[in-house]
Amino acid sequence: EQIKPQPTWYEEEGVLHCSTVCPGATTIHRVFEVGESTFEDPNLNVVWQVSTYWDGDKLVTSEFTPDGKYNGGRPVVCSRWVDSNGTFISRFEFGGAHVHVAYCERIL
């Protein structure tokens, strides 16, 4: 059985934050700021090279592992935005036909 991670997103002073509870693994905390950065993923045991930028109303990250451990070293591109219904959408592209889309709804 696959256990899905449980992300919580929030914005603070124009910066997007995400805390993802990974049942049976380490919780991941990420900060998405425009520019170049690195991110160490303790669950995959990889270091990502990350480029973050705005494309209109979408925050885009292009991430790859220089050692080629994930996705063959090819970038994973993710666009994140809020639609007209207030749903936070993340669209992941892996460089082929495979695309993953996640929908996060606000819990009040």
PyMOL commands that place a pseudoatom at each C-alpha (Angstrom):
pseudoatom trace, name=CA, resn=GLU, resi=1, chain=A, elem=C, hetatm=0, pos=[0.000, 0.000, 0.000]
pseudoatom trace, name=CA, resn=GLN, resi=2, chain=A, elem=C, hetatm=0, pos=[1.312, 3.421, -0.967]
pseudoatom trace, name=CA, resn=ILE, resi=3, chain=A, elem=C, hetatm=0, pos=[0.995, 6.097, 1.729]
pseudoatom trace, name=CA, resn=LYS, resi=4, chain=A, elem=C, hetatm=0, pos=[0.625, 9.573, 0.263]
pseudoatom trace, name=CA, resn=PRO, resi=5, chain=A, elem=C, hetatm=0, pos=[2.453, 12.581, 1.720]
pseudoatom trace, name=CA, resn=GLN, resi=6, chain=A, elem=C, hetatm=0, pos=[0.351, 15.304, 3.330]
pseudoatom trace, name=CA, resn=PRO, resi=7, chain=A, elem=C, hetatm=0, pos=[1.527, 18.836, 2.395]
pseudoatom trace, name=CA, resn=THR, resi=8, chain=A, elem=C, hetatm=0, pos=[0.573, 22.065, 4.134]
pseudoatom trace, name=CA, resn=TRP, resi=9, chain=A, elem=C, hetatm=0, pos=[1.243, 25.219, 2.110]
pseudoatom trace, name=CA, resn=TYR, resi=10, chain=A, elem=C, hetatm=0, pos=[1.369, 28.800, 3.315]
pseudoatom trace, name=CA, resn=GLU, resi=11, chain=A, elem=C, hetatm=0, pos=[2.621, 32.190, 2.163]
pseudoatom trace, name=CA, resn=GLU, resi=12, chain=A, elem=C, hetatm=0, pos=[4.549, 34.511, 4.441]
pseudoatom trace, name=CA, resn=GLU, resi=13, chain=A, elem=C, hetatm=0, pos=[5.881, 37.912, 3.324]
pseudoatom trace, name=CA, resn=GLY, resi=14, chain=A, elem=C, hetatm=0, pos=[5.701, 36.926, -0.346]
pseudoatom trace, name=CA, resn=VAL, resi=15, chain=A, elem=C, hetatm=0, pos=[7.534, 33.626, 0.133]
pseudoatom trace, name=CA, resn=LEU, resi=16, chain=A, elem=C, hetatm=0, pos=[5.873, 30.224, -0.383]
pseudoatom trace, name=CA, resn=HIS, resi=17, chain=A, elem=C, hetatm=0, pos=[6.470, 27.606, 2.335]
pseudoatom trace, name=CA, resn=CYS, resi=18, chain=A, elem=C, hetatm=0, pos=[5.569, 23.915, 2.401]
pseudoatom trace, name=CA, resn=SER, resi=19, chain=A, elem=C, hetatm=0, pos=[5.677, 21.401, 5.230]
pseudoatom trace, name=CA, resn=THR, resi=20, chain=A, elem=C, hetatm=0, pos=[5.033, 17.833, 4.086]
pseudoatom trace, name=CA, resn=VAL, resi=21, chain=A, elem=C, hetatm=0, pos=[4.284, 15.070, 6.569]
pseudoatom trace, name=CA, resn=CYS, resi=22, chain=A, elem=C, hetatm=0, pos=[5.581, 11.801, 5.115]
pseudoatom trace, name=CA, resn=PRO, resi=23, chain=A, elem=C, hetatm=0, pos=[4.102, 8.919, 7.168]
pseudoatom trace, name=CA, resn=GLY, resi=24, chain=A, elem=C, hetatm=0, pos=[6.891, 6.528, 8.091]
pseudoatom trace, name=CA, resn=ALA, resi=25, chain=A, elem=C, hetatm=0, pos=[9.580, 8.991, 6.960]
pseudoatom trace, name=CA, resn=THR, resi=26, chain=A, elem=C, hetatm=0, pos=[11.024, 12.422, 7.761]
pseudoatom trace, name=CA, resn=THR, resi=27, chain=A, elem=C, hetatm=0, pos=[8.780, 15.506, 7.515]
pseudoatom trace, name=CA, resn=ILE, resi=28, chain=A, elem=C, hetatm=0, pos=[10.107, 17.885, 4.848]
pseudoatom trace, name=CA, resn=HIS, resi=29, chain=A, elem=C, hetatm=0, pos=[10.124, 21.685, 5.165]
pseudoatom trace, name=CA, resn=ARG, resi=30, chain=A, elem=C, hetatm=0, pos=[10.733, 23.753, 2.028]
pseudoatom trace, name=CA, resn=VAL, resi=31, chain=A, elem=C, hetatm=0, pos=[10.942, 27.446, 1.218]
pseudoatom trace, name=CA, resn=PHE, resi=32, chain=A, elem=C, hetatm=0, pos=[10.380, 28.604, -2.373]
pseudoatom trace, name=CA, resn=GLU, resi=33, chain=A, elem=C, hetatm=0, pos=[12.133, 31.893, -3.187]
pseudoatom trace, name=CA, resn=VAL, resi=34, chain=A, elem=C, hetatm=0, pos=[12.989, 33.251, -6.623]
pseudoatom trace, name=CA, resn=GLY, resi=35, chain=A, elem=C, hetatm=0, pos=[16.551, 32.404, -7.647]
pseudoatom trace, name=CA, resn=GLU, resi=36, chain=A, elem=C, hetatm=0, pos=[18.987, 29.500, -7.452]
pseudoatom trace, name=CA, resn=SER, resi=37, chain=A, elem=C, hetatm=0, pos=[19.209, 27.222, -4.408]
pseudoatom trace, name=CA, resn=THR, resi=38, chain=A, elem=C, hetatm=0, pos=[19.782, 23.657, -3.238]
pseudoatom trace, name=CA, resn=PHE, resi=39, chain=A, elem=C, hetatm=0, pos=[17.491, 21.379, -1.270]
pseudoatom trace, name=CA, resn=GLU, resi=40, chain=A, elem=C, hetatm=0, pos=[18.534, 18.231, 0.580]
pseudoatom trace, name=CA, resn=ASP, resi=41, chain=A, elem=C, hetatm=0, pos=[15.793, 15.578, 0.601]
pseudoatom trace, name=CA, resn=PRO, resi=42, chain=A, elem=C, hetatm=0, pos=[16.357, 13.323, 3.629]
pseudoatom trace, name=CA, resn=ASN, resi=43, chain=A, elem=C, hetatm=0, pos=[13.895, 10.680, 2.402]
pseudoatom trace, name=CA, resn=LEU, resi=44, chain=A, elem=C, hetatm=0, pos=[15.354, 10.221, -1.082]
pseudoatom trace, name=CA, resn=ASN, resi=45, chain=A, elem=C, hetatm=0, pos=[18.899, 10.930, 0.148]
pseudoatom trace, name=CA, resn=VAL, resi=46, chain=A, elem=C, hetatm=0, pos=[19.553, 13.336, -2.735]
pseudoatom trace, name=CA, resn=VAL, resi=47, chain=A, elem=C, hetatm=0, pos=[20.481, 17.000, -3.111]
pseudoatom trace, name=CA, resn=TRP, resi=48, chain=A, elem=C, hetatm=0, pos=[18.401, 18.946, -5.606]
pseudoatom trace, name=CA, resn=GLN, resi=49, chain=A, elem=C, hetatm=0, pos=[19.650, 21.945, -7.602]
pseudoatom trace, name=CA, resn=VAL, resi=50, chain=A, elem=C, hetatm=0, pos=[16.654, 24.288, -7.779]
pseudoatom trace, name=CA, resn=SER, resi=51, chain=A, elem=C, hetatm=0, pos=[15.840, 27.262, -10.004]
pseudoatom trace, name=CA, resn=THR, resi=52, chain=A, elem=C, hetatm=0, pos=[12.692, 29.175, -8.986]
pseudoatom trace, name=CA, resn=TYR, resi=53, chain=A, elem=C, hetatm=0, pos=[10.968, 31.908, -11.014]
pseudoatom trace, name=CA, resn=TRP, resi=54, chain=A, elem=C, hetatm=0, pos=[7.560, 33.448, -11.749]
pseudoatom trace, name=CA, resn=ASP, resi=55, chain=A, elem=C, hetatm=0, pos=[5.803, 32.782, -15.064]
pseudoatom trace, name=CA, resn=GLY, resi=56, chain=A, elem=C, hetatm=0, pos=[2.799, 35.094, -14.904]
pseudoatom trace, name=CA, resn=ASP, resi=57, chain=A, elem=C, hetatm=0, pos=[0.738, 33.973, -11.904]
pseudoatom trace, name=CA, resn=LYS, resi=58, chain=A, elem=C, hetatm=0, pos=[2.553, 30.614, -11.636]
pseudoatom trace, name=CA, resn=LEU, resi=59, chain=A, elem=C, hetatm=0, pos=[5.538, 29.942, -9.396]
pseudoatom trace, name=CA, resn=VAL, resi=60, chain=A, elem=C, hetatm=0, pos=[7.792, 27.558, -11.321]
pseudoatom trace, name=CA, resn=THR, resi=61, chain=A, elem=C, hetatm=0, pos=[10.611, 25.386, -10.020]
pseudoatom trace, name=CA, resn=SER, resi=62, chain=A, elem=C, hetatm=0, pos=[13.000, 23.404, -12.156]
pseudoatom trace, name=CA, resn=GLU, resi=63, chain=A, elem=C, hetatm=0, pos=[14.845, 20.840, -10.029]
pseudoatom trace, name=CA, resn=PHE, resi=64, chain=A, elem=C, hetatm=0, pos=[17.411, 18.169, -10.822]
pseudoatom trace, name=CA, resn=THR, resi=65, chain=A, elem=C, hetatm=0, pos=[19.880, 15.947, -8.993]
pseudoatom trace, name=CA, resn=PRO, resi=66, chain=A, elem=C, hetatm=0, pos=[23.388, 16.479, -10.416]
pseudoatom trace, name=CA, resn=ASP, resi=67, chain=A, elem=C, hetatm=0, pos=[24.344, 12.899, -9.529]
pseudoatom trace, name=CA, resn=GLY, resi=68, chain=A, elem=C, hetatm=0, pos=[21.472, 11.580, -11.680]
pseudoatom trace, name=CA, resn=LYS, resi=69, chain=A, elem=C, hetatm=0, pos=[19.886, 9.626, -8.796]
pseudoatom trace, name=CA, resn=TYR, resi=70, chain=A, elem=C, hetatm=0, pos=[16.374, 10.897, -9.541]
pseudoatom trace, name=CA, resn=ASN, resi=71, chain=A, elem=C, hetatm=0, pos=[14.664, 11.108, -12.940]
pseudoatom trace, name=CA, resn=GLY, resi=72, chain=A, elem=C, hetatm=0, pos=[17.961, 10.216, -14.609]
pseudoatom trace, name=CA, resn=GLY, resi=73, chain=A, elem=C, hetatm=0, pos=[19.317, 13.667, -13.736]
pseudoatom trace, name=CA, resn=ARG, resi=74, chain=A, elem=C, hetatm=0, pos=[16.695, 15.311, -15.965]
pseudoatom trace, name=CA, resn=PRO, resi=75, chain=A, elem=C, hetatm=0, pos=[14.856, 18.321, -14.502]
pseudoatom trace, name=CA, resn=VAL, resi=76, chain=A, elem=C, hetatm=0, pos=[11.490, 17.961, -12.826]
pseudoatom trace, name=CA, resn=VAL, resi=77, chain=A, elem=C, hetatm=0, pos=[9.539, 21.141, -13.601]
pseudoatom trace, name=CA, resn=CYS, resi=78, chain=A, elem=C, hetatm=0, pos=[6.695, 22.105, -11.291]
pseudoatom trace, name=CA, resn=SER, resi=79, chain=A, elem=C, hetatm=0, pos=[4.238, 24.965, -11.812]
pseudoatom trace, name=CA, resn=ARG, resi=80, chain=A, elem=C, hetatm=0, pos=[2.184, 26.068, -8.796]
pseudoatom trace, name=CA, resn=TRP, resi=81, chain=A, elem=C, hetatm=0, pos=[-0.797, 28.412, -8.791]
pseudoatom trace, name=CA, resn=VAL, resi=82, chain=A, elem=C, hetatm=0, pos=[-4.190, 29.135, -7.220]
pseudoatom trace, name=CA, resn=ASP, resi=83, chain=A, elem=C, hetatm=0, pos=[-7.164, 28.734, -9.565]
pseudoatom trace, name=CA, resn=SER, resi=84, chain=A, elem=C, hetatm=0, pos=[-10.345, 30.850, -9.637]
pseudoatom trace, name=CA, resn=ASN, resi=85, chain=A, elem=C, hetatm=0, pos=[-11.995, 28.501, -7.099]
pseudoatom trace, name=CA, resn=GLY, resi=86, chain=A, elem=C, hetatm=0, pos=[-9.158, 28.980, -4.589]
pseudoatom trace, name=CA, resn=THR, resi=87, chain=A, elem=C, hetatm=0, pos=[-7.650, 25.529, -5.199]
pseudoatom trace, name=CA, resn=PHE, resi=88, chain=A, elem=C, hetatm=0, pos=[-3.848, 25.358, -5.003]
pseudoatom trace, name=CA, resn=ILE, resi=89, chain=A, elem=C, hetatm=0, pos=[-2.567, 23.345, -7.966]
pseudoatom trace, name=CA, resn=SER, resi=90, chain=A, elem=C, hetatm=0, pos=[0.868, 21.788, -8.497]
pseudoatom trace, name=CA, resn=ARG, resi=91, chain=A, elem=C, hetatm=0, pos=[1.678, 20.384, -11.956]
pseudoatom trace, name=CA, resn=PHE, resi=92, chain=A, elem=C, hetatm=0, pos=[4.830, 18.243, -12.183]
pseudoatom trace, name=CA, resn=GLU, resi=93, chain=A, elem=C, hetatm=0, pos=[6.510, 17.474, -15.522]
pseudoatom trace, name=CA, resn=PHE, resi=94, chain=A, elem=C, hetatm=0, pos=[9.215, 14.794, -15.650]
pseudoatom trace, name=CA, resn=GLY, resi=95, chain=A, elem=C, hetatm=0, pos=[10.441, 15.363, -19.222]
pseudoatom trace, name=CA, resn=GLY, resi=96, chain=A, elem=C, hetatm=0, pos=[8.220, 12.828, -20.949]
pseudoatom trace, name=CA, resn=ALA, resi=97, chain=A, elem=C, hetatm=0, pos=[4.574, 11.895, -21.265]
pseudoatom trace, name=CA, resn=HIS, resi=98, chain=A, elem=C, hetatm=0, pos=[4.222, 11.440, -17.491]
pseudoatom trace, name=CA, resn=VAL, resi=99, chain=A, elem=C, hetatm=0, pos=[2.636, 14.479, -15.773]
pseudoatom trace, name=CA, resn=HIS, resi=100, chain=A, elem=C, hetatm=0, pos=[1.409, 14.524, -12.168]
pseudoatom trace, name=CA, resn=VAL, resi=101, chain=A, elem=C, hetatm=0, pos=[-1.129, 17.099, -10.965]
pseudoatom trace, name=CA, resn=ALA, resi=102, chain=A, elem=C, hetatm=0, pos=[-1.967, 17.646, -7.283]
pseudoatom trace, name=CA, resn=TYR, resi=103, chain=A, elem=C, hetatm=0, pos=[-4.949, 19.642, -6.029]
pseudoatom trace, name=CA, resn=CYS, resi=104, chain=A, elem=C, hetatm=0, pos=[-4.878, 21.089, -2.505]
pseudoatom trace, name=CA, resn=GLU, resi=105, chain=A, elem=C, hetatm=0, pos=[-8.027, 22.601, -1.040]
pseudoatom trace, name=CA, resn=ARG, resi=106, chain=A, elem=C, hetatm=0, pos=[-8.103, 25.056, 1.823]
pseudoatom trace, name=CA, resn=ILE, resi=107, chain=A, elem=C, hetatm=0, pos=[-9.272, 23.636, 5.136]
pseudoatom trace, name=CA, resn=LEU, resi=108, chain=A, elem=C, hetatm=0, pos=[-10.831, 26.250, 7.369]
for i in range(1, 108): cmd.bond("trace and resi %d" % i, "trace and resi %d" % (i + 1))
show_as sticks, trace
zoom trace
